[in-house]
Amino acid sequence: MGIIKQKVSLNGVRFFSFHGFYPEEQILGTEFIVDIETELEVYGSGNDDISNTVNYERLAQIASEEMSIPRKLIETVAHGMLGRIRHEFLAVQIIRINIRKMHPPMGLEINNSSIELSFSR
């Protein structure tokens, strides 16, 4: 029969947050775009019960809560999201989080800088 893998993702979630290494970034804030992807094995032919999947509304809530806490590094923000998702959704085997900082203040024309974290059980 084989293994069925299911992905549940949020893509392009926009936040205005106050993350940044430099004090002015923590005062002025900037736009960030977050992508979260989860993957899990599913058994059976699909059950219409949200407890058998990853609730993407909950993923959005976790992302929003973590993005609201100012930090110097977006890596730290991503680790916060990853840890919470990993512990809340034990069936999830793979988690990927990508955070893009739009127009980082580096004196150059840069669309975004980004980091990505990956986790697998």
C-alpha positions in Angstrom: 0.0 0.0 0.0 2.9 2.4 0.7 3.3 5.4 2.9 1.2 8.5 2.6 3.0 11.8 3.4 1.0 14.9 4.0 2.3 18.4 4.0 0.6 21.3 5.7 2.1 24.7 5.0 1.6 28.4 5.5 3.2 30.5 2.8 3.9 34.2 2.6 2.5 35.2 6.0 3.4 38.9 6.4 4.3 40.6 9.7 5.5 44.0 10.7 7.9 43.3 13.6 10.8 44.8 15.5 13.6 42.3 15.0 17.1 43.4 14.2 20.7 43.5 15.4 20.8 47.3 15.3 18.9 49.5 17.8 17.1 51.4 15.0 15.7 48.2 13.6 14.2 47.5 17.0 12.6 51.0 17.0 11.5 51.4 13.4 10.6 47.8 12.6 10.3 46.3 9.2 8.3 43.7 7.2 9.0 40.0 7.5 7.6 37.1 5.5 7.3 33.7 7.1 6.8 30.3 5.4 6.2 27.2 7.6 6.0 23.7 6.1 5.2 20.5 8.1 5.2 17.0 6.9 3.7 13.9 8.6 2.7 10.4 7.7 -1.0 9.7 7.6 -2.7 6.4 8.0 -6.0 5.4 6.5 -8.0 7.1 3.8 -8.4 10.4 5.4 -10.5 11.2 8.5 -12.4 14.5 8.7 -11.0 15.2 12.1 -8.6 18.1 12.7 -6.8 16.1 15.4 -5.4 13.9 12.6 -3.5 16.7 10.9 -1.7 19.9 11.6 -4.0 22.8 12.3 -2.6 25.6 10.1 -4.6 28.2 12.1 -2.5 27.1 15.1 0.7 27.4 13.0 -0.3 31.0 12.2 -0.9 31.7 15.9 2.5 30.3 16.9 4.2 32.4 14.2 2.3 35.5 15.3 3.2 35.1 18.9 6.9 34.5 18.2 7.1 37.4 15.7 5.6 39.7 18.4 8.6 39.2 20.7 11.5 41.6 19.5 14.8 39.7 19.1 18.1 40.7 17.6 18.3 37.7 15.2 15.6 36.2 13.1 17.3 32.8 13.7 16.2 33.1 17.3 12.6 33.8 16.2 12.6 30.7 13.9 14.0 28.5 16.7 11.1 29.7 18.9 8.6 28.7 16.3 10.3 25.4 15.5 10.4 24.4 19.1 6.8 25.1 19.8 5.6 23.3 16.6 7.9 20.3 17.3 6.5 19.9 20.8 2.8 20.6 20.0 2.5 18.4 16.9 4.3 15.2 17.9 3.3 13.3 14.7 5.1 15.9 12.5 8.3 14.4 11.1 9.7 17.4 9.2 9.4 21.1 9.9 10.8 23.9 7.7 10.7 27.5 8.6 11.8 30.3 6.4 11.8 33.9 7.5 12.6 36.7 5.1 13.5 40.2 6.3 12.3 42.6 3.6 14.7 45.5 2.6 17.3 45.0 5.3 19.1 48.2 6.1 22.6 47.5 4.6 23.0 50.5 2.4 22.4 48.4 -0.7 19.4 47.6 -2.8 18.4 44.2 -1.3 15.0 42.7 -1.7 15.3 40.5 1.4 17.6 38.5 3.6 16.5 35.2 4.8 17.1 32.3 7.1 15.7 28.7 7.0 15.6 26.1 9.7 14.9 22.4 9.0 14.0 19.7 11.6 13.4 16.0 11.1 12.6 13.3 13.6 
